[in-house]
Amino acid sequence: MNDPQAVSFGPLNAVAFSPAKPQWLVVFCHGYGASGTDLVGLAEAIEEVAPEVAGRMEFLFPEAPIDMAEWGIPGGRAWWPINMQRLLSLTQAGSLLELVDEVPPGIEEAARQLQSGIKARLKALDLPEDRLILGGFSQGAMVSTHLTLTGALRPRWLVLFSGALICRPAWTEYLASHPDLGQKLNVFQSHGKYDPVLPFAGAQMLGQLLESNGIPLDFWAFGGQHEIPGGVIEKLAKRFESLDQ
């Protein structure tokens, strides 16, 4: 696989590994405080396990809109601001329910920019939305879920590494009003049982919301923390092998 190249992606910057005629667009969004290229290793890791299907995919990695240099993280980006002190306090106090119903300030604007970039890229590649695989890690997983569970985008697969349930009223309402969504969407979700940043319970709540509304869910719990283990990437690559079957 060649080095990633900068591509046109609406209002955001992005890099991509692109074959001559991609049949799928795979968009992976990084987490809070990471660089725009933090997840590029996923492309090569998936190719190692499933080279045939990976050769038909453009792997694209957008850069979140917020520059975190002023917060002391040069090169870091964020999809929306997070009060990390509050997050850690709530986590330590076991008060996760205070977060699941919140709509984080800034998530709507981030979602709009990401949606614009994805639609522009799909048009450039002449691909329909059902050839989109969307997801990411942590905050990137959550903005991807928000786009999908508000109907802004209709990907074939949603890939959630260490995400969590937020925006519950809006997501619940959308799922309830689209009972056929499970015929069009599959979800791959993974989460560490000992995650100190986004507790495992939040991932379970999200998975239960999806499954209770008829969304096919492939949930992988692992004995780690806030990370993407190699075994999880291998399982995802194996799922990709069945995409065109």
SEROZA-729166 format. One record per residue (C-alpha): residue in one letter; z, x negated, y negated. Coordinates in Angstrom, 1 decimal, decimal comma. Layout:
# SEROZA-729166
SITE   rest       pz       px       py
SITE      A        Z        X        Y
...
# end
This chain:
# SEROZA-729166
SITE   rest       pz       px       py
SITE      M      0,0      0,0      0,0
SITE      N     -1,0     -1,3     -3,4
SITE      D      1,4     -1,6     -6,4
SITE      P      2,0      1,7     -8,3
SITE      Q     -0,2      2,3    -11,3
SITE      A      0,5      4,2    -14,5
SITE      V     -1,1      7,7    -14,4
SITE      S     -1,5     10,6    -16,9
SITE      F      1,4     13,0    -16,5
SITE      G      1,5     15,4    -19,4
SITE      P      4,3     14,5    -21,9
SITE      L      6,1     12,1    -19,5
SITE      N      5,4      8,6    -18,2
SITE      A      4,7      8,2    -14,5
SITE      V      3,5      5,7    -11,9
SITE      A      1,7      6,6     -8,6
SITE      F      0,4      5,2     -5,4
SITE      S     -2,9      7,1     -5,0
SITE      P     -5,6      7,0     -2,3
SITE      A     -9,2      7,7     -3,1
SITE      K     -9,1     11,4     -2,4
SITE      P     -5,5     12,6     -2,0
SITE      Q     -4,9     15,9     -0,2
SITE      W     -1,3     16,2     -1,2
SITE      L      0,7     15,4     -4,3
SITE      V      4,2     14,2     -3,6
SITE      V      6,5     14,0     -6,7
SITE      F      9,9     12,3     -6,4
SITE      C     12,2     12,5     -9,4
SITE      H     14,9      9,8     -9,9
SITE      G     18,6     10,4    -10,5
SITE      Y     20,7     10,2    -13,6
SITE      G     20,8      6,7    -15,1
SITE      A     18,1      5,2    -12,9
SITE      S     14,8      3,8    -14,0
SITE      G     11,5      5,7    -13,6
SITE      T     10,6      3,5    -10,7
SITE      D     13,9      3,7     -8,9
SITE      L     12,4      5,7     -5,9
SITE      V      9,0      4,0     -5,5
SITE      G     10,3      2,4     -2,3
SITE      L     10,1      5,8     -0,7
SITE      A      6,3      5,7     -0,6
SITE      E      6,2      2,5      1,5
SITE      A      9,1      3,6      3,7
SITE      I      7,3      6,9      4,5
SITE      E      4,0      5,1      5,1
SITE      E      5,7      2,8      7,6
SITE      V      6,7      5,8      9,7
SITE      A      3,8      8,1      9,2
SITE      P      0,8      6,0      8,0
SITE      E     -1,9      8,7      8,7
SITE      V     -0,4     11,5      6,6
SITE      A      0,9      9,0      3,9
SITE      G     -2,7      7,9      3,5
SITE      R     -3,6     11,4      2,4
SITE      M     -0,9     11,6     -0,2
SITE      E     -0,5     10,6     -3,8
SITE      F      3,1      9,5     -4,3
SITE      L      4,1     10,0     -7,9
SITE      F      7,3      9,0     -9,7
SITE      P      7,9     10,4    -13,1
SITE      E     10,2      8,9    -15,7
SITE      A     12,8     11,3    -17,1
SITE      P     12,6     12,0    -20,8
SITE      I     15,9     10,8    -22,1
SITE      D     16,4      7,1    -22,8
SITE      M     20,0      6,1    -21,9
SITE      A     20,0      2,7    -23,8
SITE      E     22,3      4,2    -26,5
SITE      W     24,8      5,1    -23,7
SITE      G     24,9      1,5    -22,6
SITE      I     22,4      1,8    -19,7
SITE      P     19,3     -0,1    -20,8
SITE      G     16,3      1,0    -18,8
SITE      G     18,1      4,0    -17,5
SITE      R     16,8      7,5    -17,9
SITE      A     18,1     11,0    -17,6
SITE      W     16,7     14,5    -17,2
SITE      W     19,5     16,0    -19,2
SITE      P     22,8     14,6    -20,6
SITE      I     25,8     14,7    -18,3
SITE      N     29,5     14,5    -19,3
SITE      M     30,4     12,1    -16,5
SITE      Q     34,1     12,2    -17,4
SITE      R     34,2     16,0    -17,0
SITE      L     32,2     15,8    -13,7
SITE      L     34,6     13,3    -12,2
SITE      S     37,6     15,2    -13,4
SITE      L     36,3     18,4    -11,8
SITE      T     35,4     16,6     -8,6
SITE      Q     38,8     15,0     -8,3
SITE      A     40,5     18,4     -9,0
SITE      G     38,4     20,2     -6,4
SITE      S     37,1     22,5     -9,1
SITE      L     33,4     22,5     -8,0
SITE      L     33,0     26,2     -8,6
SITE      E     33,2     25,6    -12,4
SITE      L     29,8     23,8    -12,2
SITE      V     27,7     26,0     -9,8
SITE      D     27,2     28,8    -12,3
SITE      E     26,4     26,6    -15,3
SITE      V     23,0     26,0    -16,8
SITE      P     23,3     22,4    -18,0
SITE      P     22,2     22,0    -21,6
SITE      G     18,8     20,3    -21,5
SITE      I     17,7     21,2    -18,0
SITE      E     15,2     23,8    -19,3
SITE      E     13,4     21,3    -21,6
SITE      A     13,4     18,7    -18,8
SITE      A     11,9     21,3    -16,4
SITE      R      9,2     22,3    -18,9
SITE      Q      8,1     18,7    -19,3
SITE      L      8,1     18,1    -15,6
SITE      Q      6,2     21,3    -15,0
SITE      S      3,6     20,3    -17,6
SITE      G      3,1     16,9    -16,0
SITE      I      2,8     18,2    -12,5
SITE      K      0,3     21,0    -13,5
SITE      A     -1,8     18,4    -15,3
SITE      R     -1,8     16,0    -12,4
SITE      L     -2,6     18,8     -9,9
SITE      K     -5,6     19,7    -12,1
SITE      A     -6,7     16,1    -12,3
SITE      L     -6,6     15,8     -8,5
SITE      D     -8,2     19,2     -8,0
SITE      L     -5,3     20,4     -5,8
SITE      P     -3,6     23,8     -5,7
SITE      E      0,2     24,2     -6,0
SITE      D      0,5     24,7     -2,3
SITE      R     -0,5     21,1     -1,9
SITE      L      2,6     20,0     -3,9
SITE      I      5,7     18,4     -2,3
SITE      L      8,4     18,2     -5,0
SITE      G     11,8     16,7     -4,9
SITE      G     14,1     13,9     -5,8
SITE      F     17,5     12,4     -5,8
SITE      S     20,7     13,8     -7,3
SITE      Q     19,8     15,0    -10,8
SITE      G     16,1     14,7     -9,9
SITE      A     16,7     17,0     -6,9
SITE      M     18,4     19,6     -9,2
SITE      V     15,6     19,7    -11,7
SITE      S     13,1     20,0     -8,9
SITE      T     15,1     22,9     -7,4
SITE      H     15,3     24,6    -10,8
SITE      L     11,5     24,5    -11,2
SITE      T     11,1     26,0     -7,7
SITE      L     13,8     28,6     -7,8
SITE      T     12,8     30,0    -11,2
SITE      G      9,1     30,3    -10,2
SITE      A      7,8     27,7    -12,6
SITE      L      6,2     25,9     -9,7
SITE      R      5,4     26,9     -6,1
SITE      P      5,5     23,8     -4,0
SITE      R      4,9     23,8     -0,2
SITE      W      8,0     21,6      0,3
SITE      L     11,1     21,0     -1,7
SITE      V     12,8     17,7     -0,8
SITE      L     16,5     17,4     -1,9
SITE      F     18,3     14,1     -1,6
SITE      S     22,0     14,5     -2,6
SITE      G     21,4     17,5     -4,8
SITE      A     23,8     20,4     -5,5
SITE      L     24,0     24,0     -6,4
SITE      I     23,9     24,7    -10,2
SITE      C     22,3     27,6    -12,1
SITE      R     23,4     29,9     -9,3
SITE      P     22,9     33,3    -11,1
SITE      A     19,2     32,5    -12,0
SITE      W     18,4     30,9     -8,6
SITE      T     20,1     33,8     -6,8
SITE      E     18,2     36,4     -8,8
SITE      Y     14,8     34,7     -8,2
SITE      L     15,4     34,4     -4,5
SITE      A     16,5     38,1     -4,2
SITE      S     13,4     39,2     -6,1
SITE      H     11,0     37,1     -3,9
SITE      P     11,9     38,0     -0,3
SITE      D      8,6     36,5      0,9
SITE      L      9,3     33,0     -0,5
SITE      G     10,3     31,8      2,9
SITE      Q      6,8     32,2      4,1
SITE      K      5,5     29,8      1,5
SITE      L      8,3     27,3      1,0
SITE      N     10,2     24,8      3,3
SITE      V     13,2     22,8      2,2
SITE      F     14,3     19,4      3,5
SITE      Q     17,8     18,6      2,3
SITE      S     20,1     15,6      3,0
SITE      H     23,6     14,8      1,7
SITE      G     26,4     12,3      2,4
SITE      K     29,6     13,8      3,8
SITE      Y     31,7     11,5      1,6
SITE      D     29,6     11,7     -1,6
SITE      P     32,1     11,0     -4,5
SITE      V     29,6     12,0     -7,2
SITE      L     28,3     15,3     -6,0
SITE      P     30,6     16,6     -3,3
SITE      F     29,2     17,7      0,1
SITE      A     30,5     21,2     -0,4
SITE      G     28,0     21,7     -3,3
SITE      A     25,1     20,8     -1,0
SITE      Q     26,4     23,2      1,7
SITE      M     26,6     26,0     -0,9
SITE      L     23,0     25,3     -1,9
SITE      G     21,8     25,2      1,7
SITE      Q     23,7     28,5      2,4
SITE      L     22,0     30,2     -0,6
SITE      L     18,6     29,1      0,6
SITE      E     19,1     30,1      4,3
SITE      S     20,7     33,5      3,4
SITE      N     17,5     34,3      1,5
SITE      G     15,2     33,4      4,4
SITE      I     14,1     29,9      3,3
SITE      P     13,5     27,6      6,2
SITE      L     15,9     24,7      5,8
SITE      D     16,1     21,3      7,5
SITE      F     19,5     20,0      6,5
SITE      W     20,6     16,5      7,4
SITE      A     24,2     15,5      6,8
SITE      F     25,1     11,9      7,2
SITE      G     28,3      9,8      7,2
SITE      G     27,7      8,1      3,9
SITE      Q     28,0      8,6      0,1
SITE      H     25,6      9,1     -2,8
SITE      E     22,5      7,6     -1,2
SITE      I     19,3      8,0      0,8
SITE      P     19,7      6,3      4,2
SITE      G     16,7      4,9      6,1
SITE      G     17,3      7,4      8,9
SITE      V     16,9     10,3      6,5
SITE      I     13,6      8,9      5,2
SITE      E     12,4      8,5      8,7
SITE      K     13,2     12,2      9,5
SITE      L     11,3     13,3      6,4
SITE      A      8,3     11,2      7,3
SITE      K      8,2     12,8     10,7
SITE      R      8,3     16,3      9,1
SITE      F      5,3     15,3      6,9
SITE      E      3,3     14,5     10,1
SITE      S      3,1     18,2     10,8
SITE      L      1,9     19,3      7,4
SITE      D     -1,7     20,0      8,3
SITE      Q     -1,0     21,3     11,8
# end
